[in-house]
Amino acid sequence: MSVVLLAIGLVLAIEGLVLALAPRRIEDALRFLVSLGQDQRRFIGLGSLALGVFLVWLSRTG
């Protein structure tokens, strides 16, 4: 449970830092995502999911 809380805390800290330091970039990124098709967004999401699972697996085995 503590690992899950650590992971959630890290995600919130990083996202909060990005929003605090570069809010305009976030708006630009959201506009870019809206301009993509649904299939492209789904592919990006699946790629991010796969990369995240791989990184978690790598951190737990190494």
mmCIF file as Biopython writes it, N, C-alpha, C and O atoms, coordinates in Angstrom:
data_model
#
loop_
_atom_site.group_PDB
_atom_site.id
_atom_site.type_symbol
_atom_site.label_atom_id
_atom_site.label_alt_id
_atom_site.label_comp_id
_atom_site.label_asym_id
_atom_site.label_entity_id
_atom_site.label_seq_id
_atom_site.pdbx_PDB_ins_code
_atom_site.Cartn_x
_atom_site.Cartn_y
_atom_site.Cartn_z
_atom_site.occupancy
_atom_site.B_iso_or_equiv
_atom_site.auth_seq_id
_atom_site.auth_asym_id
_atom_site.pdbx_PDB_model_num
ATOM 1   N N  . MET A ? 1  ? 0.820  -1.201 0.000   1.0 0.0 1  A 1 
ATOM 2   C CA . MET A ? 1  ? 0.000  0.000  0.000   1.0 0.0 1  A 1 
ATOM 3   C C  . MET A ? 1  ? 0.860  1.259  0.000   1.0 0.0 1  A 1 
ATOM 4   O O  . MET A ? 1  ? 0.509  2.254  -0.634  1.0 0.0 1  A 1 
ATOM 5   N N  . SER A ? 2  ? 1.985  1.218  0.709   1.0 0.0 2  A 1 
ATOM 6   C CA . SER A ? 2  ? 2.843  2.401  0.761   1.0 0.0 2  A 1 
ATOM 7   C C  . SER A ? 2  ? 3.468  2.699  -0.598  1.0 0.0 2  A 1 
ATOM 8   O O  . SER A ? 2  ? 3.738  3.859  -0.907  1.0 0.0 2  A 1 
ATOM 9   N N  . VAL A ? 3  ? 3.701  1.670  -1.414  1.0 0.0 3  A 1 
ATOM 10  C CA . VAL A ? 3  ? 4.258  1.894  -2.744  1.0 0.0 3  A 1 
ATOM 11  C C  . VAL A ? 3  ? 3.229  2.591  -3.629  1.0 0.0 3  A 1 
ATOM 12  O O  . VAL A ? 3  ? 3.574  3.464  -4.425  1.0 0.0 3  A 1 
ATOM 13  N N  . VAL A ? 4  ? 1.975  2.205  -3.488  1.0 0.0 4  A 1 
ATOM 14  C CA . VAL A ? 4  ? 0.914  2.841  -4.265  1.0 0.0 4  A 1 
ATOM 15  C C  . VAL A ? 4  ? 0.784  4.308  -3.869  1.0 0.0 4  A 1 
ATOM 16  O O  . VAL A ? 4  ? 0.669  5.177  -4.733  1.0 0.0 4  A 1 
ATOM 17  N N  . LEU A ? 5  ? 0.801  4.582  -2.585  1.0 0.0 5  A 1 
ATOM 18  C CA . LEU A ? 5  ? 0.730  5.977  -2.133  1.0 0.0 5  A 1 
ATOM 19  C C  . LEU A ? 5  ? 1.933  6.775  -2.613  1.0 0.0 5  A 1 
ATOM 20  O O  . LEU A ? 5  ? 1.795  7.938  -2.994  1.0 0.0 5  A 1 
ATOM 21  N N  . LEU A ? 6  ? 3.107  6.165  -2.600  1.0 0.0 6  A 1 
ATOM 22  C CA . LEU A ? 6  ? 4.309  6.825  -3.111  1.0 0.0 6  A 1 
ATOM 23  C C  . LEU A ? 6  ? 4.142  7.158  -4.588  1.0 0.0 6  A 1 
ATOM 24  O O  . LEU A ? 6  ? 4.452  8.271  -5.014  1.0 0.0 6  A 1 
ATOM 25  N N  . ALA A ? 7  ? 3.656  6.202  -5.366  1.0 0.0 7  A 1 
ATOM 26  C CA . ALA A ? 7  ? 3.474  6.423  -6.803  1.0 0.0 7  A 1 
ATOM 27  C C  . ALA A ? 7  ? 2.467  7.534  -7.069  1.0 0.0 7  A 1 
ATOM 28  O O  . ALA A ? 7  ? 2.711  8.401  -7.908  1.0 0.0 7  A 1 
ATOM 29  N N  . ILE A ? 8  ? 1.351  7.517  -6.372  1.0 0.0 8  A 1 
ATOM 30  C CA . ILE A ? 8  ? 0.338  8.559  -6.557  1.0 0.0 8  A 1 
ATOM 31  C C  . ILE A ? 8  ? 0.894  9.920  -6.143  1.0 0.0 8  A 1 
ATOM 32  O O  . ILE A ? 8  ? 0.661  10.920 -6.822  1.0 0.0 8  A 1 
ATOM 33  N N  . GLY A ? 9  ? 1.618  9.957  -5.045  1.0 0.0 9  A 1 
ATOM 34  C CA . GLY A ? 9  ? 2.224  11.207 -4.590  1.0 0.0 9  A 1 
ATOM 35  C C  . GLY A ? 9  ? 3.219  11.754 -5.592  1.0 0.0 9  A 1 
ATOM 36  O O  . GLY A ? 9  ? 3.249  12.961 -5.836  1.0 0.0 9  A 1 
ATOM 37  N N  . LEU A ? 10 ? 4.040  10.887 -6.180  1.0 0.0 10 A 1 
ATOM 38  C CA . LEU A ? 10 ? 5.006  11.337 -7.177  1.0 0.0 10 A 1 
ATOM 39  C C  . LEU A ? 10 ? 4.312  11.875 -8.426  1.0 0.0 10 A 1 
ATOM 40  O O  . LEU A ? 10 ? 4.723  12.900 -8.970  1.0 0.0 10 A 1 
ATOM 41  N N  . VAL A ? 11 ? 3.271  11.197 -8.878  1.0 0.0 11 A 1 
ATOM 42  C CA . VAL A ? 11 ? 2.535  11.665 -10.051 1.0 0.0 11 A 1 
ATOM 43  C C  . VAL A ? 11 ? 1.924  13.035 -9.774  1.0 0.0 11 A 1 
ATOM 44  O O  . VAL A ? 11 ? 2.027  13.941 -10.600 1.0 0.0 11 A 1 
ATOM 45  N N  . LEU A ? 12 ? 1.292  13.187 -8.619  1.0 0.0 12 A 1 
ATOM 46  C CA . LEU A ? 12 ? 0.680  14.475 -8.284  1.0 0.0 12 A 1 
ATOM 47  C C  . LEU A ? 12 ? 1.724  15.581 -8.149  1.0 0.0 12 A 1 
ATOM 48  O O  . LEU A ? 12 ? 1.489  16.709 -8.582  1.0 0.0 12 A 1 
ATOM 49  N N  . ALA A ? 13 ? 2.861  15.272 -7.558  1.0 0.0 13 A 1 
ATOM 50  C CA . ALA A ? 13 ? 3.915  16.277 -7.403  1.0 0.0 13 A 1 
ATOM 51  C C  . ALA A ? 13 ? 4.459  16.712 -8.759  1.0 0.0 13 A 1 
ATOM 52  O O  . ALA A ? 13 ? 4.657  17.905 -8.992  1.0 0.0 13 A 1 
ATOM 53  N N  . ILE A ? 14 ? 4.701  15.764 -9.650  1.0 0.0 14 A 1 
ATOM 54  C CA . ILE A ? 14 ? 5.243  16.108 -10.968 1.0 0.0 14 A 1 
ATOM 55  C C  . ILE A ? 14 ? 4.224  16.881 -11.790 1.0 0.0 14 A 1 
ATOM 56  O O  . ILE A ? 14 ? 4.565  17.878 -12.426 1.0 0.0 14 A 1 
ATOM 57  N N  . GLU A ? 15 ? 2.975  16.427 -11.781 1.0 0.0 15 A 1 
ATOM 58  C CA . GLU A ? 15 ? 1.953  17.147 -12.539 1.0 0.0 15 A 1 
ATOM 59  C C  . GLU A ? 15 ? 1.709  18.538 -11.962 1.0 0.0 15 A 1 
ATOM 60  O O  . GLU A ? 15 ? 1.503  19.494 -12.710 1.0 0.0 15 A 1 
ATOM 61  N N  . GLY A ? 16 ? 1.732  18.651 -10.654 1.0 0.0 16 A 1 
ATOM 62  C CA . GLY A ? 16 ? 1.573  19.967 -10.036 1.0 0.0 16 A 1 
ATOM 63  C C  . GLY A ? 16 ? 2.718  20.892 -10.387 1.0 0.0 16 A 1 
ATOM 64  O O  . GLY A ? 16 ? 2.508  22.081 -10.628 1.0 0.0 16 A 1 
ATOM 65  N N  . LEU A ? 17 ? 3.917  20.362 -10.418 1.0 0.0 17 A 1 
ATOM 66  C CA . LEU A ? 17 ? 5.082  21.161 -10.787 1.0 0.0 17 A 1 
ATOM 67  C C  . LEU A ? 17 ? 4.971  21.651 -12.224 1.0 0.0 17 A 1 
ATOM 68  O O  . LEU A ? 17 ? 5.255  22.816 -12.504 1.0 0.0 17 A 1 
ATOM 69  N N  . VAL A ? 18 ? 4.565  20.787 -13.124 1.0 0.0 18 A 1 
ATOM 70  C CA . VAL A ? 18 ? 4.412  21.181 -14.526 1.0 0.0 18 A 1 
ATOM 71  C C  . VAL A ? 18 ? 3.337  22.258 -14.664 1.0 0.0 18 A 1 
ATOM 72  O O  . VAL A ? 18 ? 3.534  23.244 -15.374 1.0 0.0 18 A 1 
ATOM 73  N N  . LEU A ? 19 ? 2.204  22.072 -13.990 1.0 0.0 19 A 1 
ATOM 74  C CA . LEU A ? 19 ? 1.138  23.077 -14.064 1.0 0.0 19 A 1 
ATOM 75  C C  . LEU A ? 19 ? 1.575  24.406 -13.460 1.0 0.0 19 A 1 
ATOM 76  O O  . LEU A ? 19 ? 1.181  25.465 -13.950 1.0 0.0 19 A 1 
ATOM 77  N N  . ALA A ? 20 ? 2.381  24.367 -12.407 1.0 0.0 20 A 1 
ATOM 78  C CA . ALA A ? 20 ? 2.834  25.595 -11.769 1.0 0.0 20 A 1 
ATOM 79  C C  . ALA A ? 20 ? 3.875  26.325 -12.613 1.0 0.0 20 A 1 
ATOM 80  O O  . ALA A ? 20 ? 3.885  27.556 -12.659 1.0 0.0 20 A 1 
ATOM 81  N N  . LEU A ? 21 ? 4.743  25.579 -13.276 1.0 0.0 21 A 1 
ATOM 82  C CA . LEU A ? 21 ? 5.848  26.208 -14.007 1.0 0.0 21 A 1 
ATOM 83  C C  . LEU A ? 21 ? 5.532  26.516 -15.464 1.0 0.0 21 A 1 
ATOM 84  O O  . LEU A ? 21 ? 6.097  27.452 -16.030 1.0 0.0 21 A 1 
ATOM 85  N N  . ALA A ? 22 ? 4.636  25.742 -16.083 1.0 0.0 22 A 1 
ATOM 86  C CA . ALA A ? 22 ? 4.400  25.930 -17.515 1.0 0.0 22 A 1 
ATOM 87  C C  . ALA A ? 22 ? 2.928  25.737 -17.886 1.0 0.0 22 A 1 
ATOM 88  O O  . ALA A ? 22 ? 2.603  24.835 -18.658 1.0 0.0 22 A 1 
ATOM 89  N N  . PRO A ? 23 ? 2.041  26.566 -17.350 1.0 0.0 23 A 1 
ATOM 90  C CA . PRO A ? 23 ? 0.618  26.366 -17.665 1.0 0.0 23 A 1 
ATOM 91  C C  . PRO A ? 23 ? 0.296  26.558 -19.150 1.0 0.0 23 A 1 
ATOM 92  O O  . PRO A ? 23 ? -0.593 25.891 -19.679 1.0 0.0 23 A 1 
ATOM 93  N N  . ARG A ? 24 ? 1.002  27.452 -19.816 1.0 0.0 24 A 1 
ATOM 94  C CA . ARG A ? 24 ? 0.750  27.680 -21.242 1.0 0.0 24 A 1 
ATOM 95  C C  . ARG A ? 24 ? 1.100  26.431 -22.061 1.0 0.0 24 A 1 
ATOM 96  O O  . ARG A ? 24 ? 0.399  26.091 -23.013 1.0 0.0 24 A 1 
ATOM 97  N N  . ARG A ? 25 ? 2.183  25.757 -21.683 1.0 0.0 25 A 1 
ATOM 98  C CA . ARG A ? 25 ? 2.575  24.532 -22.400 1.0 0.0 25 A 1 
ATOM 99  C C  . ARG A ? 25 ? 1.514  23.448 -22.255 1.0 0.0 25 A 1 
ATOM 100 O O  . ARG A ? 25 ? 1.256  22.694 -23.194 1.0 0.0 25 A 1 
ATOM 101 N N  . ILE A ? 26 ? 0.899  23.371 -21.074 1.0 0.0 26 A 1 
ATOM 102 C CA . ILE A ? 26 ? -0.166 22.392 -20.856 1.0 0.0 26 A 1 
ATOM 103 C C  . ILE A ? 26 ? -1.345 22.696 -21.775 1.0 0.0 26 A 1 
ATOM 104 O O  . ILE A ? 26 ? -1.921 21.785 -22.369 1.0 0.0 26 A 1 
ATOM 105 N N  . GLU A ? 27 ? -1.705 23.970 -21.893 1.0 0.0 27 A 1 
ATOM 106 C CA . GLU A ? 27 ? -2.799 24.354 -22.785 1.0 0.0 27 A 1 
ATOM 107 C C  . GLU A ? 27 ? -2.470 23.996 -24.229 1.0 0.0 27 A 1 
ATOM 108 O O  . GLU A ? 27 ? -3.331 23.507 -24.961 1.0 0.0 27 A 1 
ATOM 109 N N  . ASP A ? 28 ? -1.217 24.241 -24.644 1.0 0.0 28 A 1 
ATOM 110 C CA . ASP A ? 28 ? -0.802 23.887 -26.004 1.0 0.0 28 A 1 
ATOM 111 C C  . ASP A ? 28 ? -0.865 22.373 -26.218 1.0 0.0 28 A 1 
ATOM 112 O O  . ASP A ? 28 ? -1.305 21.911 -27.271 1.0 0.0 28 A 1 
ATOM 113 N N  . ALA A ? 29 ? -0.427 21.609 -25.224 1.0 0.0 29 A 1 
ATOM 114 C CA . ALA A ? 29 ? -0.459 20.149 -25.334 1.0 0.0 29 A 1 
ATOM 115 C C  . ALA A ? 29 ? -1.892 19.637 -25.423 1.0 0.0 29 A 1 
ATOM 116 O O  . ALA A ? 29 ? -2.177 18.705 -26.176 1.0 0.0 29 A 1 
ATOM 117 N N  . LEU A ? 30 ? -2.799 20.248 -24.651 1.0 0.0 30 A 1 
ATOM 118 C CA . LEU A ? 30 ? -4.205 19.828 -24.704 1.0 0.0 30 A 1 
ATOM 119 C C  . LEU A ? 30 ? -4.827 20.159 -26.062 1.0 0.0 30 A 1 
ATOM 120 O O  . LEU A ? 30 ? -5.601 19.370 -26.603 1.0 0.0 30 A 1 
ATOM 121 N N  . ARG A ? 31 ? -4.485 21.326 -26.607 1.0 0.0 31 A 1 
ATOM 122 C CA . ARG A ? 31 ? -4.985 21.675 -27.944 1.0 0.0 31 A 1 
ATOM 123 C C  . ARG A ? 31 ? -4.471 20.670 -28.984 1.0 0.0 31 A 1 
ATOM 124 O O  . ARG A ? 31 ? -5.204 20.265 -29.886 1.0 0.0 31 A 1 
ATOM 125 N N  . PHE A ? 32 ? -3.208 20.279 -28.842 1.0 0.0 32 A 1 
ATOM 126 C CA . PHE A ? 32 ? -2.629 19.289 -29.763 1.0 0.0 32 A 1 
ATOM 127 C C  . PHE A ? 32 ? -3.365 17.959 -29.646 1.0 0.0 32 A 1 
ATOM 128 O O  . PHE A ? 32 ? -3.681 17.333 -30.658 1.0 0.0 32 A 1 
ATOM 129 N N  . LEU A ? 33 ? -3.641 17.524 -28.414 1.0 0.0 33 A 1 
ATOM 130 C CA . LEU A ? 33 ? -4.352 16.262 -28.218 1.0 0.0 33 A 1 
ATOM 131 C C  . LEU A ? 33 ? -5.754 16.302 -28.811 1.0 0.0 33 A 1 
ATOM 132 O O  . LEU A ? 33 ? -6.227 15.312 -29.370 1.0 0.0 33 A 1 
ATOM 133 N N  . VAL A ? 34 ? -6.418 17.449 -28.688 1.0 0.0 34 A 1 
ATOM 134 C CA . VAL A ? 34 ? -7.761 17.586 -29.257 1.0 0.0 34 A 1 
ATOM 135 C C  . VAL A ? 34 ? -7.704 17.487 -30.782 1.0 0.0 34 A 1 
ATOM 136 O O  . VAL A ? 34 ? -8.638 16.983 -31.406 1.0 0.0 34 A 1 
ATOM 137 N N  . SER A ? 35 ? -6.623 17.962 -31.380 1.0 0.0 35 A 1 
ATOM 138 C CA . SER A ? 35 ? -6.510 17.936 -32.842 1.0 0.0 35 A 1 
ATOM 139 C C  . SER A ? 35 ? -6.246 16.533 -33.384 1.0 0.0 35 A 1 
ATOM 140 O O  . SER A ? 35 ? -6.447 16.291 -34.575 1.0 0.0 35 A 1 
ATOM 141 N N  . LEU A ? 36 ? -5.804 15.610 -32.540 1.0 0.0 36 A 1 
ATOM 142 C CA . LEU A ? 36 ? -5.546 14.234 -32.981 1.0 0.0 36 A 1 
ATOM 143 C C  . LEU A ? 36 ? -6.855 13.461 -33.085 1.0 0.0 36 A 1 
ATOM 144 O O  . LEU A ? 36 ? -7.846 13.798 -32.438 1.0 0.0 36 A 1 
ATOM 145 N N  . GLY A ? 37 ? -6.839 12.429 -33.903 1.0 0.0 37 A 1 
ATOM 146 C CA . GLY A ? 37 ? -8.001 11.563 -34.003 1.0 0.0 37 A 1 
ATOM 147 C C  . GLY A ? 37 ? -8.091 10.654 -32.785 1.0 0.0 37 A 1 
ATOM 148 O O  . GLY A ? 37 ? -7.135 10.497 -32.026 1.0 0.0 37 A 1 
ATOM 149 N N  . GLN A ? 38 ? -9.271 10.059 -32.624 1.0 0.0 38 A 1 
ATOM 150 C CA . GLN A ? 38 ? -9.493 9.189  -31.471 1.0 0.0 38 A 1 
ATOM 151 C C  . GLN A ? 38 ? -8.557 7.983  -31.495 1.0 0.0 38 A 1 
ATOM 152 O O  . GLN A ? 38 ? -8.047 7.576  -30.451 1.0 0.0 38 A 1 
ATOM 153 N N  . ASP A ? 39 ? -8.329 7.415  -32.665 1.0 0.0 39 A 1 
ATOM 154 C CA . ASP A ? 39 ? -7.436 6.257  -32.756 1.0 0.0 39 A 1 
ATOM 155 C C  . ASP A ? 39 ? -5.997 6.628  -32.406 1.0 0.0 39 A 1 
ATOM 156 O O  . ASP A ? 39 ? -5.292 5.838  -31.779 1.0 0.0 39 A 1 
ATOM 157 N N  . GLN A ? 40 ? -5.556 7.819  -32.803 1.0 0.0 40 A 1 
ATOM 158 C CA . GLN A ? 40 ? -4.207 8.273  -32.464 1.0 0.0 40 A 1 
ATOM 159 C C  . GLN A ? 40 ? -4.063 8.475  -30.959 1.0 0.0 40 A 1 
ATOM 160 O O  . GLN A ? 40 ? -3.049 8.097  -30.371 1.0 0.0 40 A 1 
ATOM 161 N N  . ARG A ? 41 ? -5.079 9.073  -30.337 1.0 0.0 41 A 1 
ATOM 162 C CA . ARG A ? 41 ? -5.038 9.258  -28.881 1.0 0.0 41 A 1 
ATOM 163 C C  . ARG A ? 41 ? -5.038 7.914  -28.168 1.0 0.0 41 A 1 
ATOM 164 O O  . ARG A ? 41 ? -4.336 7.739  -27.173 1.0 0.0 41 A 1 
ATOM 165 N N  . ARG A ? 42 ? -5.818 6.967  -28.667 1.0 0.0 42 A 1 
ATOM 166 C CA . ARG A ? 42 ? -5.855 5.637  -28.068 1.0 0.0 42 A 1 
ATOM 167 C C  . ARG A ? 42 ? -4.484 4.961  -28.182 1.0 0.0 42 A 1 
ATOM 168 O O  . ARG A ? 42 ? -4.024 4.336  -27.227 1.0 0.0 42 A 1 
ATOM 169 N N  . PHE A ? 43 ? -3.829 5.081  -29.341 1.0 0.0 43 A 1 
ATOM 170 C CA . PHE A ? 43 ? -2.511 4.494  -29.536 1.0 0.0 43 A 1 
ATOM 171 C C  . PHE A ? 43 ? -1.482 5.124  -28.590 1.0 0.0 43 A 1 
ATOM 172 O O  . PHE A ? 43 ? -0.647 4.418  -28.024 1.0 0.0 43 A 1 
ATOM 173 N N  . ILE A ? 44 ? -1.542 6.439  -28.419 1.0 0.0 44 A 1 
ATOM 174 C CA . ILE A ? 44 ? -0.641 7.124  -27.482 1.0 0.0 44 A 1 
ATOM 175 C C  . ILE A ? 44 ? -0.895 6.639  -26.057 1.0 0.0 44 A 1 
ATOM 176 O O  . ILE A ? 44 ? 0.044  6.398  -25.298 1.0 0.0 44 A 1 
ATOM 177 N N  . GLY A ? 45 ? -2.171 6.498  -25.699 1.0 0.0 45 A 1 
ATOM 178 C CA . GLY A ? 45 ? -2.513 6.002  -24.367 1.0 0.0 45 A 1 
ATOM 179 C C  . GLY A ? 45 ? -2.024 4.588  -24.129 1.0 0.0 45 A 1 
ATOM 180 O O  . GLY A ? 45 ? -1.483 4.289  -23.065 1.0 0.0 45 A 1 
ATOM 181 N N  . LEU A ? 46 ? -2.207 3.715  -25.104 1.0 0.0 46 A 1 
ATOM 182 C CA . LEU A ? 46 ? -1.740 2.332  -24.959 1.0 0.0 46 A 1 
ATOM 183 C C  . LEU A ? 46 ? -0.212 2.264  -24.898 1.0 0.0 46 A 1 
ATOM 184 O O  . LEU A ? 46 ? 0.351  1.462  -24.153 1.0 0.0 46 A 1 
ATOM 185 N N  . GLY A ? 47 ? 0.449  3.106  -25.680 1.0 0.0 47 A 1 
ATOM 186 C CA . GLY A ? 47 ? 1.908  3.160  -25.624 1.0 0.0 47 A 1 
ATOM 187 C C  . GLY A ? 47 ? 2.402  3.641  -24.269 1.0 0.0 47 A 1 
ATOM 188 O O  . GLY A ? 47 ? 3.370  3.105  -23.730 1.0 0.0 47 A 1 
ATOM 189 N N  . SER A ? 48 ? 1.737  4.656  -23.717 1.0 0.0 48 A 1 
ATOM 190 C CA . SER A ? 48 ? 2.099  5.155  -22.393 1.0 0.0 48 A 1 
ATOM 191 C C  . SER A ? 48 ? 1.857  4.090  -21.323 1.0 0.0 48 A 1 
ATOM 192 O O  . SER A ? 48 ? 2.669  3.906  -20.417 1.0 0.0 48 A 1 
ATOM 193 N N  . LEU A ? 49 ? 0.738  3.403  -21.444 1.0 0.0 49 A 1 
ATOM 194 C CA . LEU A ? 49 ? 0.433  2.326  -20.511 1.0 0.0 49 A 1 
ATOM 195 C C  . LEU A ? 49 ? 1.495  1.241  -20.562 1.0 0.0 49 A 1 
ATOM 196 O O  . LEU A ? 49 ? 1.976  0.794  -19.521 1.0 0.0 49 A 1 
ATOM 197 N N  . ALA A ? 50 ? 1.865  0.816  -21.760 1.0 0.0 50 A 1 
ATOM 198 C CA . ALA A ? 50 ? 2.884  -0.229 -21.911 1.0 0.0 50 A 1 
ATOM 199 C C  . ALA A ? 50 ? 4.230  0.228  -21.348 1.0 0.0 50 A 1 
ATOM 200 O O  . ALA A ? 50 ? 4.909  -0.537 -20.664 1.0 0.0 50 A 1 
ATOM 201 N N  . LEU A ? 51 ? 4.612  1.462  -21.631 1.0 0.0 51 A 1 
ATOM 202 C CA . LEU A ? 51 ? 5.874  1.978  -21.116 1.0 0.0 51 A 1 
ATOM 203 C C  . LEU A ? 51 ? 5.849  2.054  -19.595 1.0 0.0 51 A 1 
ATOM 204 O O  . LEU A ? 51 ? 6.829  1.701  -18.940 1.0 0.0 51 A 1 
ATOM 205 N N  . GLY A ? 52 ? 4.737  2.511  -19.031 1.0 0.0 52 A 1 
ATOM 206 C CA . GLY A ? 52 ? 4.616  2.589  -17.580 1.0 0.0 52 A 1 
ATOM 207 C C  . GLY A ? 52 ? 4.705  1.225  -16.918 1.0 0.0 52 A 1 
ATOM 208 O O  . GLY A ? 52 ? 5.398  1.061  -15.914 1.0 0.0 52 A 1 
ATOM 209 N N  . VAL A ? 53 ? 4.001  0.239  -17.480 1.0 0.0 53 A 1 
ATOM 210 C CA . VAL A ? 53 ? 4.059  -1.121 -16.920 1.0 0.0 53 A 1 
ATOM 211 C C  . VAL A ? 53 ? 5.477  -1.664 -17.024 1.0 0.0 53 A 1 
ATOM 212 O O  . VAL A ? 53 ? 5.966  -2.302 -16.091 1.0 0.0 53 A 1 
ATOM 213 N N  . PHE A ? 54 ? 6.141  -1.418 -18.148 1.0 0.0 54 A 1 
ATOM 214 C CA . PHE A ? 54 ? 7.520  -1.882 -18.305 1.0 0.0 54 A 1 
ATOM 215 C C  . PHE A ? 54 ? 8.448  -1.233 -17.280 1.0 0.0 54 A 1 
ATOM 216 O O  . PHE A ? 54 ? 9.289  -1.914 -16.693 1.0 0.0 54 A 1 
ATOM 217 N N  . LEU A ? 55 ? 8.306  0.068  -17.060 1.0 0.0 55 A 1 
ATOM 218 C CA . LEU A ? 55 ? 9.163  0.750  -16.090 1.0 0.0 55 A 1 
ATOM 219 C C  . LEU A ? 55 ? 8.920  0.254  -14.670 1.0 0.0 55 A 1 
ATOM 220 O O  . LEU A ? 55 ? 9.860  0.105  -13.890 1.0 0.0 55 A 1 
ATOM 221 N N  . VAL A ? 56 ? 7.659  -0.002 -14.337 1.0 0.0 56 A 1 
ATOM 222 C CA . VAL A ? 56 ? 7.360  -0.557 -13.013 1.0 0.0 56 A 1 
ATOM 223 C C  . VAL A ? 56 ? 7.971  -1.946 -12.882 1.0 0.0 56 A 1 
ATOM 224 O O  . VAL A ? 56 ? 8.578  -2.266 -11.861 1.0 0.0 56 A 1 
ATOM 225 N N  . TRP A ? 57 ? 7.812  -2.771 -13.914 1.0 0.0 57 A 1 
ATOM 226 C CA . TRP A ? 57 ? 8.400  -4.117 -13.896 1.0 0.0 57 A 1 
ATOM 227 C C  . TRP A ? 57 ? 9.921  -4.037 -13.767 1.0 0.0 57 A 1 
ATOM 228 O O  . TRP A ? 57 ? 10.524 -4.787 -12.998 1.0 0.0 57 A 1 
ATOM 229 N N  . LEU A ? 58 ? 10.531 -3.139 -14.512 1.0 0.0 58 A 1 
ATOM 230 C CA . LEU A ? 58 ? 11.988 -2.981 -14.482 1.0 0.0 58 A 1 
ATOM 231 C C  . LEU A ? 58 ? 12.463 -2.539 -13.096 1.0 0.0 58 A 1 
ATOM 232 O O  . LEU A ? 58 ? 13.484 -3.017 -12.602 1.0 0.0 58 A 1 
ATOM 233 N N  . SER A ? 59 ? 11.720 -1.630 -12.478 1.0 0.0 59 A 1 
ATOM 234 C CA . SER A ? 59 ? 12.129 -1.149 -11.149 1.0 0.0 59 A 1 
ATOM 235 C C  . SER A ? 59 ? 11.965 -2.228 -10.087 1.0 0.0 59 A 1 
ATOM 236 O O  . SER A ? 59 ? 12.713 -2.252 -9.110  1.0 0.0 59 A 1 
ATOM 237 N N  . ARG A ? 60 ? 11.006 -3.112 -10.264 1.0 0.0 60 A 1 
ATOM 238 C CA . ARG A ? 60 ? 10.760 -4.157 -9.261  1.0 0.0 60 A 1 
ATOM 239 C C  . ARG A ? 60 ? 11.720 -5.330 -9.422  1.0 0.0 60 A 1 
ATOM 240 O O  . ARG A ? 60 ? 11.978 -6.038 -8.448  1.0 0.0 60 A 1 
ATOM 241 N N  . THR A ? 61 ? 12.262 -5.561 -10.630 1.0 0.0 61 A 1 
ATOM 242 C CA . THR A ? 61 ? 13.160 -6.692 -10.855 1.0 0.0 61 A 1 
ATOM 243 C C  . THR A ? 61 ? 14.625 -6.310 -10.753 1.0 0.0 61 A 1 
ATOM 244 O O  . THR A ? 61 ? 15.479 -7.175 -10.554 1.0 0.0 61 A 1 
ATOM 245 N N  . GLY A ? 62 ? 14.926 -5.033 -10.887 1.0 0.0 62 A 1 
ATOM 246 C CA . GLY A ? 62 ? 16.326 -4.603 -10.908 1.0 0.0 62 A 1 
ATOM 247 C C  . GLY A ? 62 ? 16.758 -4.117 -9.627  1.0 0.0 62 A 1 
ATOM 248 O O  . GLY A ? 62 ? 17.913 -3.717 -9.477  1.0 0.0 62 A 1 
#
